[in-house]
């Protein structure tokens, strides 16, 4: 192996080393391209400040992130339960007031289906097909007609594809 590596020109080895060093930055840029918007920019910069200036370890930043997420979802949940609709588009589910309970059996099915979420991972649509496959038991419980199930499934198949389409 050493003799094979010695036959590779130095300029190729240097180029491969530079390309390898750039891979984390490219991966980070791809994630930022998909996720970065006005709603999450504040949290990104907050995490950056905590890491860069306050020298907090990643575990501490992750813990603070979980605490902030719990606080924000608690506030959001309170506003939804005070009379606002849980669904953005009530035409998809006209019976949104009479939501059925999701049984433990359905949740278990979603869990086992979610284990295959990465099975169809690709860089164009990311995990939308795996996610949609995972939640089919819940969609069947929430929606009663084939048309409403199809609409909900189509909506969830757009998972992580819309930010890409909006940029082109």
ABEGO torsion letter per residue (X at the ends): XAAAAAABBAAAAAAAAAAAAAAAAAAAAAAAAAABBAAAAAAAAAAAAAAAAAGBBAAAAAAAAAAAAAAAAAAAAAAAAAGBBABABAAABAAAABBBBBBAAAAAAAAAAAAAAAAABBAAAEAAAAAAAAAAAAAAAABABAAAAAAAAAAAAABGAAAAAAAX
